[in-house]
Structure formats: C-alpha cells, structure tokens
C-alpha cells in the first residue's frame, strides 16, 4: 500500500465534494481523504501510481499537483 | 454545429472555473458558456455528441445532466 498526497485547489464544499465523488468511483483506491481546510488530498492505493491518480484528480478541472 | 445545454451543480467560482478548464481543453468544442448563476453549461460542437460532452463534464465530479 502506498500513500500519495496532492495539493488541490478547492474553494468550497462543492469543489471538495467533486473530488470526493471521483475518488469514490476510482477503482484501486483503498482509502482517501479530501481536506478543504488544508487543500490536501491523500490517497492510499496498492495498484495505482502517483501519476495515474493525479491524472484523475486533474480531470476534475482543479489545479492539482503532487505535494512537496 | 449543434448546441447542447446541461444542468450542472456549481456552488462557487472554483466549481465553474473547473468546468471551464475541462471544456477549454476538450477537442471538438467550438464555443461554450458556463453560468454559475443559472447552473447551465452550453456547448457548441460540430463533432462531439451530447453524451460524449456529458461524460467529460461528469468527470469533474459535478452532478450534471442534459437540460430538459
């Protein structure tokens, strides 16, 4: 299991809810957390790569990058 | 050229900005309008189908459907 952390710009609960919905639907995600307060998205997966998850998050149209 | 109209739940400018970004990147879109006020997204395309565009809008994680 690997944990990946992303910085994602989310400005309201509609934004964080949208990210939550796409991660809920994404096969291979074992656990995730979306924080509107910290603007961080944490994803645990045994099968997906960091870039595969980033690509799905970016499809939401939010500015997203791997957290430093 | 066909014009398609969708109802999309957007609650802040971050939400509408996200939809704007994905439509800007979508090949085959000739013109579009995203309205936070009316919760409508209007897309003009000569090549994409109603369902193809809907699928891309839904990838943002927003609740979206073809407008009645």
Backbone of each chain as nested JSON, in Angstrom:
{
  "chains": [
    {"id": "A", "residues": [
      {"number": 1, "name": "UNK", "atoms": {"N": [0.842, -1.205, 0.0], "CA": [0.0, 0.0, 0.0], "C": [0.875, 1.251, 0.0]}},
      {"number": 2, "name": "UNK", "atoms": {"N": [0.567, 2.182, -0.859], "CA": [1.325, 3.431, -0.892], "C": [0.376, 4.592, -0.636]}},
      {"number": 3, "name": "UNK", "atoms": {"N": [0.875, 5.591, 0.079], "CA": [0.071, 6.783, 0.343], "C": [0.62, 7.936, -0.486]}},
      {"number": 4, "name": "UNK", "atoms": {"N": [-0.27, 8.582, -1.229], "CA": [0.11, 9.709, -2.072], "C": [-0.603, 10.96, -1.562]}},
      {"number": 5, "name": "UNK", "atoms": {"N": [0.101, 12.087, -1.575], "CA": [-0.513, 13.342, -1.123], "C": [-0.431, 14.375, -2.25]}},
      {"number": 6, "name": "UNK", "atoms": {"N": [-1.542, 15.062, -2.485], "CA": [-1.628, 16.055, -3.547], "C": [-2.113, 17.392, -2.987]}},
      {"number": 7, "name": "UNK", "atoms": {"N": [-1.598, 18.462, -3.558], "CA": [-2.146, 19.796, -3.296], "C": [-3.216, 20.053, -4.346]}},
      {"number": 8, "name": "UNK", "atoms": {"N": [-4.433, 20.323, -3.906], "CA": [-5.537, 20.55, -4.843], "C": [-6.269, 21.824, -4.427]}},
      {"number": 9, "name": "UNK", "atoms": {"N": [-6.424, 22.736, -5.368], "CA": [-7.115, 23.988, -5.073], "C": [-8.619, 23.753, -5.036]}},
      {"number": 10, "name": "UNK", "atoms": {"N": [-9.202, 23.905, -3.851], "CA": [-10.648, 23.705, -3.667], "C": [-11.167, 24.881, -2.859]}},
      {"number": 11, "name": "UNK", "atoms": {"N": [-12.208, 25.528, -3.37], "CA": [-12.641, 26.754, -2.707], "C": [-13.975, 26.662, -1.984]}},
      {"number": 12, "name": "UNK", "atoms": {"N": [-14.679, 25.561, -2.16], "CA": [-15.949, 25.412, -1.431], "C": [-16.238, 23.933, -1.27]}},
      {"number": 13, "name": "UNK", "atoms": {"N": [-17.3, 23.615, -0.552], "CA": [-17.623, 22.207, -0.328], "C": [-18.087, 21.526, -1.621]}},
      {"number": 14, "name": "UNK", "atoms": {"N": [-18.526, 22.319, -2.591], "CA": [-18.854, 21.739, -3.902], "C": [-17.602, 21.248, -4.598]}},
      {"number": 15, "name": "UNK", "atoms": {"N": [-16.508, 22.002, -4.435], "CA": [-15.21, 21.612, -5.004], "C": [-14.705, 20.328, -4.354]}},
      {"number": 16, "name": "UNK", "atoms": {"N": [-14.682, 20.301, -3.025], "CA": [-14.156, 19.118, -2.34], "C": [-15.092, 17.925, -2.556]}},
      {"number": 17, "name": "UNK", "atoms": {"N": [-16.387, 18.187, -2.655], "CA": [-17.339, 17.116, -2.936], "C": [-17.116, 16.508, -4.312]}},
      {"number": 18, "name": "UNK", "atoms": {"N": [-16.745, 17.334, -5.267], "CA": [-16.485, 16.832, -6.622], "C": [-15.271, 15.91, -6.622]}},
      {"number": 19, "name": "UNK", "atoms": {"N": [-14.223, 16.302, -5.921], "CA": [-13.019, 15.464, -5.838], "C": [-13.364, 14.162, -5.107]}},
      {"number": 20, "name": "UNK", "atoms": {"N": [-14.148, 14.285, -4.049], "CA": [-14.578, 13.101, -3.302], "C": [-15.322, 12.122, -4.205]}},
      {"number": 21, "name": "UNK", "atoms": {"N": [-16.219, 12.648, -5.038], "CA": [-17.003, 11.775, -5.918], "C": [-16.129, 11.024, -6.917]}},
      {"number": 22, "name": "UNK", "atoms": {"N": [-15.152, 11.7, -7.5], "CA": [-14.326, 10.987, -8.49], "C": [-13.436, 9.944, -7.81]}},
      {"number": 23, "name": "UNK", "atoms": {"N": [-12.966, 10.232, -6.611], "CA": [-12.135, 9.239, -5.918], "C": [-12.958, 8.057, -5.423]}},
      {"number": 24, "name": "UNK", "atoms": {"N": [-14.197, 8.293, -5.063], "CA": [-15.099, 7.214, -4.66], "C": [-15.29, 6.226, -5.807]}},
      {"number": 25, "name": "UNK", "atoms": {"N": [-15.365, 6.769, -7.018], "CA": [-15.611, 5.93, -8.201], "C": [-14.343, 5.283, -8.744]}},
      {"number": 26, "name": "UNK", "atoms": {"N": [-13.171, 5.745, -8.333], "CA": [-11.921, 5.277, -8.941], "C": [-11.523, 3.903, -8.396]}},
      {"number": 27, "name": "UNK", "atoms": {"N": [-11.486, 2.93, -9.292], "CA": [-11.105, 1.568, -8.92], "C": [-9.636, 1.55, -8.507]}},
      {"number": 28, "name": "UNK", "atoms": {"N": [-9.342, 0.864, -7.411], "CA": [-7.953, 0.741, -6.985], "C": [-7.609, 1.636, -5.807]}},
      {"number": 29, "name": "UNK", "atoms": {"N": [-8.539, 2.544, -5.476], "CA": [-8.329, 3.408, -4.309], "C": [-8.83, 2.664, -3.066]}},
      {"number": 30, "name": "UNK", "atoms": {"N": [-7.961, 2.503, -2.097], "CA": [-8.352, 1.764, -0.894], "C": [-8.9, 2.688, 0.184]}},
      {"number": 31, "name": "UNK", "atoms": {"N": [-8.369, 3.903, 0.211], "CA": [-8.762, 4.838, 1.261], "C": [-8.358, 6.217, 0.765]}},
      {"number": 32, "name": "UNK", "atoms": {"N": [-9.131, 7.241, 1.108], "CA": [-8.695, 8.585, 0.735], "C": [-9.3, 9.609, 1.676]}},
      {"number": 33, "name": "UNK", "atoms": {"N": [-8.673, 10.765, 1.675], "CA": [-9.169, 11.88, 2.478], "C": [-9.054, 13.154, 1.648]}},
      {"number": 34, "name": "UNK", "atoms": {"N": [-10.121, 13.938, 1.636], "CA": [-10.122, 15.215, 0.922], "C": [-10.325, 16.307, 1.954]}},
      {"number": 35, "name": "UNK", "atoms": {"N": [-9.349, 17.198, 2.095], "CA": [-9.468, 18.261, 3.09], "C": [-9.55, 19.637, 2.439]}},
      {"number": 36, "name": "UNK", "atoms": {"N": [-10.722, 20.237, 2.604], "CA": [-10.924, 21.594, 2.088], "C": [-10.065, 22.583, 2.876]}},
      {"number": 37, "name": "UNK", "atoms": {"N": [-9.902, 22.322, 4.16], "CA": [-9.133, 23.246, 5.014], "C": [-7.659, 23.31, 4.657]}},
      {"number": 38, "name": "UNK", "atoms": {"N": [-7.061, 22.136, 4.476], "CA": [-5.619, 22.111, 4.19], "C": [-5.336, 22.105, 2.689]}},
      {"number": 39, "name": "UNK", "atoms": {"N": [-6.393, 21.944, 1.855], "CA": [-6.232, 21.86, 0.401], "C": [-5.386, 20.654, 0.004]}},
      {"number": 40, "name": "UNK", "atoms": {"N": [-5.489, 19.609, 0.808], "CA": [-4.723, 18.394, 0.534], "C": [-5.669, 17.232, 0.249]}},
      {"number": 41, "name": "UNK", "atoms": {"N": [-5.241, 16.387, -0.671], "CA": [-5.946, 15.145, -0.956], "C": [-4.959, 14.006, -0.733]}},
      {"number": 42, "name": "UNK", "atoms": {"N": [-5.327, 13.076, 0.135], "CA": [-4.469, 11.939, 0.464], "C": [-5.141, 10.674, -0.051]}},
      {"number": 43, "name": "UNK", "atoms": {"N": [-4.393, 9.872, -0.794], "CA": [-4.962, 8.672, -1.405], "C": [-4.063, 7.474, -1.102]}},
      {"number": 44, "name": "UNK", "atoms": {"N": [-4.68, 6.382, -0.656], "CA": [-3.942, 5.136, -0.446], "C": [-4.355, 4.137, -1.505]}},
      {"number": 45, "name": "UNK", "atoms": {"N": [-3.348, 3.533, -2.141], "CA": [-3.64, 2.536, -3.177], "C": [-2.525, 1.508, -3.251]}},
      {"number": 46, "name": "UNK", "atoms": {"N": [-2.896, 0.293, -3.563], "CA": [-1.91, -0.774, -3.737], "C": [-1.578, -0.967, -5.209]}},
      {"number": 47, "name": "UNK", "atoms": {"N": [-2.417, -0.414, -6.087], "CA": [-2.267, -0.739, -7.513], "C": [-2.038, 0.485, -8.413]}},
      {"number": 48, "name": "UNK", "atoms": {"N": [-2.505, 1.646, -7.977], "CA": [-2.398, 2.825, -8.85], "C": [-1.103, 3.578, -8.592]}},
      {"number": 49, "name": "UNK", "atoms": {"N": [-0.592, 4.217, -9.643], "CA": [0.623, 5.022, -9.484], "C": [0.254, 6.453, -9.11]}},
      {"number": 50, "name": "UNK", "atoms": {"N": [1.274, 7.16, -8.646], "CA": [1.093, 8.567, -8.277], "C": [0.531, 9.377, -9.451]}},
      {"number": 51, "name": "UNK", "atoms": {"N": [1.067, 9.119, -10.644], "CA": [0.646, 9.881, -11.819], "C": [-0.749, 9.492, -12.294]}},
      {"number": 52, "name": "UNK", "atoms": {"N": [-1.112, 8.236, -12.153], "CA": [-2.46, 7.806, -12.563], "C": [-3.515, 8.508, -11.712]}},
      {"number": 53, "name": "UNK", "atoms": {"N": [-3.258, 8.585, -10.422], "CA": [-4.214, 9.243, -9.521], "C": [-4.249, 10.744, -9.804]}},
      {"number": 54, "name": "UNK", "atoms": {"N": [-3.071, 11.325, -10.024], "CA": [-3.013, 12.762, -10.332], "C": [-3.829, 13.083, -11.583]}},
      {"number": 55, "name": "UNK", "atoms": {"N": [-3.726, 12.226, -12.592], "CA": [-4.456, 12.47, -13.846], "C": [-5.958, 12.493, -13.611]}},
      {"number": 56, "name": "UNK", "atoms": {"N": [-6.442, 11.604, -12.761], "CA": [-7.882, 11.561, -12.469], "C": [-8.303, 12.815, -11.696]}},
      {"number": 57, "name": "UNK", "atoms": {"N": [-7.477, 13.219, -10.738], "CA": [-7.805, 14.432, -9.971], "C": [-7.82, 15.64, -10.91]}},
      {"number": 58, "name": "UNK", "atoms": {"N": [-6.872, 15.684, -11.833], "CA": [-6.812, 16.832, -12.752], "C": [-8.003, 16.865, -13.707]}},
      {"number": 59, "name": "UNK", "atoms": {"N": [-8.617, 15.727, -13.96], "CA": [-9.808, 15.69, -14.833], "C": [-10.989, 16.425, -14.196]}},
      {"number": 60, "name": "UNK", "atoms": {"N": [-10.908, 16.663, -12.885], "CA": [-11.968, 17.456, -12.25], "C": [-11.868, 18.927, -12.648]}},
      {"number": 61, "name": "UNK", "atoms": {"N": [-10.74, 19.321, -13.262], "CA": [-10.56, 20.718, -13.641], "C": [-9.929, 21.546, -12.537]}},
      {"number": 62, "name": "UNK", "atoms": {"N": [-9.657, 20.928, -11.401], "CA": [-8.991, 21.639, -10.305], "C": [-7.492, 21.683, -10.562]}},
      {"number": 63, "name": "UNK", "atoms": {"N": [-6.852, 22.757, -10.122], "CA": [-5.393, 22.805, -10.147], "C": [-4.901, 21.796, -9.122]}},
      {"number": 64, "name": "UNK", "atoms": {"N": [-4.072, 20.845, -9.566], "CA": [-3.611, 19.781, -8.674], "C": [-2.173, 19.424, -8.995]}},
      {"number": 65, "name": "UNK", "atoms": {"N": [-1.408, 19.146, -7.956], "CA": [-0.036, 18.672, -8.145], "C": [0.349, 17.797, -6.958]}},
      {"number": 66, "name": "UNK", "atoms": {"N": [1.402, 17.025, -7.167], "CA": [1.915, 16.191, -6.081], "C": [2.448, 17.123, -4.999]}},
      {"number": 67, "name": "UNK", "atoms": {"N": [2.068, 16.879, -3.758], "CA": [2.507, 17.732, -2.648], "C": [4.012, 17.569, -2.432]}},
      {"number": 68, "name": "UNK", "atoms": {"N": [4.666, 18.677, -2.141], "CA": [6.126, 18.644, -1.929], "C": [6.445, 17.863, -0.651]}}
    ]},
    {"id": "B", "residues": [
      {"number": 1, "name": "UNK", "atoms": {"N": [-23.202, 22.384, -36.85], "CA": [-22.956, 22.774, -35.456], "C": [-24.207, 22.5, -34.614]}},
      {"number": 2, "name": "UNK", "atoms": {"N": [-24.006, 21.863, -33.491], "CA": [-25.119, 21.586, -32.59], "C": [-24.85, 22.251, -31.245]}},
      {"number": 3, "name": "UNK", "atoms": {"N": [-25.896, 22.749, -30.619], "CA": [-25.775, 23.352, -29.301], "C": [-26.414, 22.435, -28.269]}},
      {"number": 4, "name": "UNK", "atoms": {"N": [-25.658, 22.11, -27.242], "CA": [-26.127, 21.24, -26.172], "C": [-26.169, 22.037, -24.876]}},
      {"number": 5, "name": "UNK", "atoms": {"N": [-27.206, 21.794, -24.069], "CA": [-27.32, 22.501, -22.794], "C": [-27.413, 21.483, -21.657]}},
      {"number": 6, "name": "UNK", "atoms": {"N": [-26.646, 21.723, -20.615], "CA": [-26.6, 20.819, -19.465], "C": [-26.902, 21.582, -18.176]}},
      {"number": 7, "name": "UNK", "atoms": {"N": [-27.551, 20.888, -17.252], "CA": [-27.7, 21.402, -15.883], "C": [-26.526, 20.868, -15.086]}},
      {"number": 8, "name": "UNK", "atoms": {"N": [-25.737, 21.747, -14.506], "CA": [-24.565, 21.325, -13.734], "C": [-24.574, 22.05, -12.389]}},
      {"number": 9, "name": "UNK", "atoms": {"N": [-24.476, 21.283, -11.317], "CA": [-24.477, 21.875, -9.982], "C": [-23.109, 22.478, -9.695]}},
      {"number": 10, "name": "UNK", "atoms": {"N": [-23.082, 23.806, -9.575], "CA": [-21.833, 24.527, -9.3], "C": [-22.115, 25.531, -8.195]}},
      {"number": 11, "name": "UNK", "atoms": {"N": [-21.305, 25.487, -7.135], "CA": [-21.648, 26.318, -5.978], "C": [-20.711, 27.495, -5.744]}},
      {"number": 12, "name": "UNK", "atoms": {"N": [-19.611, 27.549, -6.465], "CA": [-18.716, 28.71, -6.314], "C": [-17.947, 28.907, -7.603]}},
      {"number": 13, "name": "UNK", "atoms": {"N": [-17.16, 29.97, -7.665], "CA": [-16.412, 30.242, -8.895], "C": [-15.312, 29.205, -9.119]}},
      {"number": 14, "name": "UNK", "atoms": {"N": [-14.926, 28.503, -8.053], "CA": [-13.967, 27.404, -8.218], "C": [-14.609, 26.255, -8.987]}},
      {"number": 15, "name": "UNK", "atoms": {"N": [-15.882, 26.025, -8.697], "CA": [-16.64, 24.982, -9.399], "C": [-16.793, 25.332, -10.882]}},
      {"number": 16, "name": "UNK", "atoms": {"N": [-17.261, 26.533, -11.153], "CA": [-17.482, 26.909, -12.551], "C": [-16.147, 27.022, -13.287]}},
      {"number": 17, "name": "UNK", "atoms": {"N": [-15.12, 27.435, -12.577], "CA": [-13.781, 27.504, -13.181], "C": [-13.274, 26.125, -13.563]}},
      {"number": 18, "name": "UNK", "atoms": {"N": [-13.573, 25.137, -12.76], "CA": [-13.148, 23.765, -13.058], "C": [-13.822, 23.264, -14.332]}},
      {"number": 19, "name": "UNK", "atoms": {"N": [-15.115, 23.515, -14.452], "CA": [-15.848, 23.095, -15.658], "C": [-15.301, 23.855, -16.873]}},
      {"number": 20, "name": "UNK", "atoms": {"N": [-15.023, 25.136, -16.693], "CA": [-14.453, 25.938, -17.771], "C": [-13.129, 25.358, -18.249]}},
      {"number": 21, "name": "UNK", "atoms": {"N": [-12.289, 24.941, -17.296], "CA": [-10.975, 24.405, -17.682], "C": [-11.088, 23.114, -18.482]}},
      {"number": 22, "name": "UNK", "atoms": {"N": [-11.992, 22.23, -18.087], "CA": [-12.085, 20.97, -18.839], "C": [-12.671, 21.209, -20.235]}},
      {"number": 23, "name": "UNK", "atoms": {"N": [-13.592, 22.156, -20.356], "CA": [-14.161, 22.421, -21.685], "C": [-13.161, 23.147, -22.579]}},
      {"number": 24, "name": "UNK", "atoms": {"N": [-12.313, 23.967, -21.994], "CA": [-11.27, 24.646, -22.755], "C": [-10.325, 23.627, -23.391]}},
      {"number": 25, "name": "UNK", "atoms": {"N": [-10.058, 22.558, -22.643], "CA": [-9.109, 21.535, -23.116], "C": [-9.754, 20.516, -24.042]}},
      {"number": 26, "name": "UNK", "atoms": {"N": [-11.081, 20.463, -24.091], "CA": [-11.759, 19.396, -24.833], "C": [-11.751, 19.679, -26.34]}},
      {"number": 27, "name": "UNK", "atoms": {"N": [-11.096, 18.788, -27.079], "CA": [-11.022, 18.921, -28.537], "C": [-12.405, 18.73, -29.134]}},
      {"number": 28, "name": "UNK", "atoms": {"N": [-12.786, 19.59, -30.068], "CA": [-14.068, 19.445, -30.739], "C": [-15.104, 20.439, -30.247]}},
      {"number": 29, "name": "UNK", "atoms": {"N": [-14.765, 21.14, -29.168], "CA": [-15.676, 22.17, -28.664], "C": [-15.383, 23.477, -29.407]}},
      {"number": 30, "name": "UNK", "atoms": {"N": [-16.412, 24.028, -30.029], "CA": [-16.199, 25.246, -30.804], "C": [-16.464, 26.498, -29.987]}},
      {"number": 31, "name": "UNK", "atoms": {"N": [-17.387, 26.37, -29.042], "CA": [-17.78, 27.532, -28.243], "C": [-18.5, 26.996, -27.017]}},
      {"number": 32, "name": "UNK", "atoms": {"N": [-18.332, 27.646, -25.88], "CA": [-19.095, 27.188, -24.717], "C": [-19.314, 28.33, -23.749]}},
      {"number": 33, "name": "UNK", "atoms": {"N": [-20.299, 28.144, -22.89], "CA": [-20.58, 29.117, -21.842], "C": [-20.898, 28.364, -20.559]}},
      {"number": 34, "name": "UNK", "atoms": {"N": [-20.283, 28.792, -19.472], "CA": [-20.531, 28.194, -18.159], "C": [-21.134, 29.273, -17.278]}},
      {"number": 35, "name": "UNK", "atoms": {"N": [-22.365, 29.056, -16.805], "CA": [-23.018, 30.064, -15.974], "C": [-23.245, 29.556, -14.558]}},
      {"number": 36, "name": "UNK", "atoms": {"N": [-22.538, 30.166, -13.628], "CA": [-22.725, 29.838, -12.217], "C": [-24.115, 30.278, -11.748]}},
      {"number": 37, "name": "UNK", "atoms": {"N": [-24.583, 31.388, -12.283], "CA": [-25.891, 31.923, -11.863], "C": [-27.046, 31.022, -12.25]}},
      {"number": 38, "name": "UNK", "atoms": {"N": [-27.042, 30.578, -13.499], "CA": [-28.173, 29.752, -13.959], "C": [-27.895, 28.258, -13.784]}},
      {"number": 39, "name": "UNK", "atoms": {"N": [-26.657, 27.902, -13.412], "CA": [-26.268, 26.483, -13.271], "C": [-26.388, 25.741, -14.6]}},
      {"number": 40, "name": "UNK", "atoms": {"N": [-26.159, 26.486, -15.69], "CA": [-26.249, 25.879, -17.022], "C": [-24.892, 25.946, -17.712]}},
      {"number": 41, "name": "UNK", "atoms": {"N": [-24.62, 24.888, -18.463], "CA": [-23.426, 24.855, -19.303], "C": [-23.898, 24.628, -20.738]}},
      {"number": 42, "name": "UNK", "atoms": {"N": [-23.524, 25.531, -21.624], "CA": [-23.926, 25.448, -23.028], "C": [-22.683, 25.184, -23.865]}},
      {"number": 43, "name": "UNK", "atoms": {"N": [-22.765, 24.182, -24.726], "CA": [-21.6, 23.786, -25.519], "C": [-22.002, 23.672, -26.988]}},
      {"number": 44, "name": "UNK", "atoms": {"N": [-21.214, 24.264, -27.862], "CA": [-21.438, 24.122, -29.306], "C": [-20.337, 23.257, -29.884]}},
      {"number": 45, "name": "UNK", "atoms": {"N": [-20.748, 22.26, -30.662], "CA": [-19.759, 21.378, -31.283], "C": [-20.289, 20.837, -32.595]}},
      {"number": 46, "name": "UNK", "atoms": {"N": [-19.378, 20.637, -33.549], "CA": [-19.753, 20.046, -34.834], "C": [-19.455, 18.556, -34.848]}},
      {"number": 47, "name": "UNK", "atoms": {"N": [-18.648, 18.091, -33.884], "CA": [-18.163, 16.706, -33.956], "C": [-18.526, 15.849, -32.742]}},
      {"number": 48, "name": "UNK", "atoms": {"N": [-18.721, 16.47, -31.588], "CA": [-18.973, 15.681, -30.374], "C": [-20.464, 15.448, -30.175]}},
      {"number": 49, "name": "UNK", "atoms": {"N": [-20.794, 14.299, -29.577], "CA": [-22.197, 14.011, -29.284], "C": [-22.572, 14.568, -27.915]}},
      {"number": 50, "name": "UNK", "atoms": {"N": [-23.876, 14.617, -27.684], "CA": [-24.393, 15.091, -26.404], "C": [-23.827, 14.271, -25.241]}},
      {"number": 51, "name": "UNK", "atoms": {"N": [-23.776, 12.961, -25.44], "CA": [-23.31, 12.074, -24.377], "C": [-21.802, 12.169, -24.161]}},
      {"number": 52, "name": "UNK", "atoms": {"N": [-21.05, 12.363, -25.225], "CA": [-19.593, 12.498, -25.083], "C": [-19.251, 13.723, -24.235]}},
      {"number": 53, "name": "UNK", "atoms": {"N": [-19.946, 14.806, -24.504], "CA": [-19.688, 16.037, -23.743], "C": [-20.148, 15.851, -22.296]}},
      {"number": 54, "name": "UNK", "atoms": {"N": [-21.3, 15.219, -22.107], "CA": [-21.803, 14.98, -20.751], "C": [-20.795, 14.162, -19.934]}},
      {"number": 55, "name": "UNK", "atoms": {"N": [-20.214, 13.14, -20.549], "CA": [-19.253, 12.283, -19.845], "C": [-18.052, 13.09, -19.355]}},
      {"number": 56, "name": "UNK", "atoms": {"N": [-17.593, 14.015, -20.171], "CA": [-16.445, 14.839, -19.778], "C": [-16.838, 15.783, -18.633]}},
      {"number": 57, "name": "UNK", "atoms": {"N": [-18.024, 16.357, -18.712], "CA": [-18.479, 17.243, -17.632], "C": [-18.621, 16.434, -16.342]}},
      {"number": 58, "name": "UNK", "atoms": {"N": [-19.126, 15.21, -16.443], "CA": [-19.309, 14.386, -15.241], "C": [-17.98, 13.969, -14.62]}},
      {"number": 59, "name": "UNK", "atoms": {"N": [-16.922, 13.914, -15.425], "CA": [-15.598, 13.574, -14.902], "C": [-15.091, 14.645, -13.918]}},
      {"number": 60, "name": "UNK", "atoms": {"N": [-15.689, 15.823, -13.96], "CA": [-15.314, 16.856, -12.992], "C": [-15.843, 16.512, -11.596]}},
      {"number": 61, "name": "UNK", "atoms": {"N": [-16.749, 15.533, -11.513], "CA": [-17.317, 15.174, -10.219], "C": [-18.558, 15.978, -9.877]}},
      {"number": 62, "name": "UNK", "atoms": {"N": [-18.933, 16.898, -10.751], "CA": [-20.16, 17.678, -10.538], "C": [-21.362, 16.856, -10.958]}},
      {"number": 63, "name": "UNK", "atoms": {"N": [-22.484, 17.063, -10.278], "CA": [-23.737, 16.483, -10.73], "C": [-24.126, 17.19, -12.018]}},
      {"number": 64, "name": "UNK", "atoms": {"N": [-24.315, 16.423, -13.09], "CA": [-24.602, 17.033, -14.4], "C": [-25.562, 16.161, -15.174]}},
      {"number": 65, "name": "UNK", "atoms": {"N": [-26.486, 16.826, -15.887], "CA": [-27.41, 16.092, -16.749], "C": [-27.805, 16.994, -17.907]}},
      {"number": 66, "name": "UNK", "atoms": {"N": [-28.332, 16.348, -18.942], "CA": [-28.819, 17.113, -20.075], "C": [-30.012, 17.944, -19.61]}},
      {"number": 67, "name": "UNK", "atoms": {"N": [-30.022, 19.236, -19.954], "CA": [-31.106, 20.112, -19.523], "C": [-32.399, 19.732, -20.226]}},
      {"number": 68, "name": "UNK", "atoms": {"N": [-33.492, 19.812, -19.503], "CA": [-34.801, 19.431, -20.055], "C": [-35.233, 20.442, -21.106]}}
    ]}
  ]
}
